[in-house]
């Protein structure tokens, strides 16, 4: 008589790192909820931005947030 092997899966272990980060961002008890924003760029321009952000020690998302904050600081005083 053969025994059937049953696999026990843990959904938490299967979840990707990016999935965990997304849940942390969108489920956090922060003062404000985050808004997911999309936009289009030319691939060459995106590569240039990624290089600049990498030189600053930032990933893509953090670099975009940083750039938007700096833009706002510069032009909100006018």
MODELLER restraints for C-alpha pairs under 7 A, 6 or more apart:
rsr = mdl.restraints
at = mdl.atoms
rsr.add(forms.Gaussian(group=physical.xy_distance, feature=features.Distance(at['CA:26:A'], at['CA:33:A']), mean=6.71, stdev=0.5))
rsr.add(forms.Gaussian(group=physical.xy_distance, feature=features.Distance(at['CA:26:A'], at['CA:34:A']), mean=6.26, stdev=0.5))
rsr.add(forms.Gaussian(group=physical.xy_distance, feature=features.Distance(at['CA:50:A'], at['CA:60:A']), mean=6.17, stdev=0.5))
rsr.add(forms.Gaussian(group=physical.xy_distance, feature=features.Distance(at['CA:53:A'], at['CA:59:A']), mean=6.27, stdev=0.5))
rsr.add(forms.Gaussian(group=physical.xy_distance, feature=features.Distance(at['CA:53:A'], at['CA:60:A']), mean=6.78, stdev=0.5))
rsr.add(forms.Gaussian(group=physical.xy_distance, feature=features.Distance(at['CA:53:A'], at['CA:63:A']), mean=5.31, stdev=0.5))
